[in-house]
Amino acid sequence: MKQTKTVFFVSFLIGVLGLMLLAPSVFAQRDFNMDEQRLIERFRRANPSYLDGARQFAKGNLDKAESKLLEALKIMPEHADACYVMAQVHLKRNAFPEALSAITAAEKNYLANTRLHTFTYQEYLDKLRQQRQEIEERRQKVQESLAGWTVSTTNPDPLRDRLENELQALTQNISTIDSRLSSPIPPTFEVPADYFYIHGNALFRLGRAAEAAGQYREAIRLDPHHGNAYNNLALVSFSQGKFHEALDFLLKAEAAGVKINPDFKKAVEAKITPL
């Protein structure tokens, strides 16, 4: 069954790795108790190993990935995404009970650490605002320099050209930051759809097709365009003899932009008795 590439801790957490290196005084500003502060500190130390392990997994280096993920989990056993990627490592190695255990832990830990997610997301937004201010200050200086420039119609001015290019780049950077800042902090965090997709894969490989279908449906509830979940639901339905249902899922997978196996689709269609 097709497996997803690594999803990096709700994407924005990749961008906040540097943010977690902020001075410890930031904790006091967030009204965190001592246990939560220790959790954030462990996350800050564990996350570089997790990110390295995730990159190694994406490259297909399973041994290196496992080594780095174990480093992260030794520091922070509650690191949800480290468990999530470890589950995929186990799936690649056909170690299905271990994969199921890892993805179950990932889901549990993700829900347990929702306040950590909120904290890191707020820090991410704070850093974006700081970057925007710095870029805006530089943009104003470039604009002031250009305002007093006398344009020559005969001789091009390389320095002016560089300033104009810089102004354009700065303006684009500000636009990008404004776009990111336009998304408010989610009031709650749900377990990502890919967690349920991997959970379904582990169950399916253990022969627990009905339970796997439930996980795929949950992935689709969270992400209605999760084509791989539709695709695998078709496999589950086909294995249960529900051929019309399997075809419906394949069609939805195609609509979501997922490339399906045309031979499998033909096999499903061949099983459907014409009306």
PyMOL commands that set and color helices and strands:
alter all, ss='L'
color gray80, all
select helices_A, chain A and resi 12-15+19-21+26-29+34-58+62-75+80-92+96-112+114-147+158-181+193-205+209-222+227-239+243-255+262-271
alter helices_A, ss='H'
color red, helices_A
deselect
rebuild
show_as cartoon
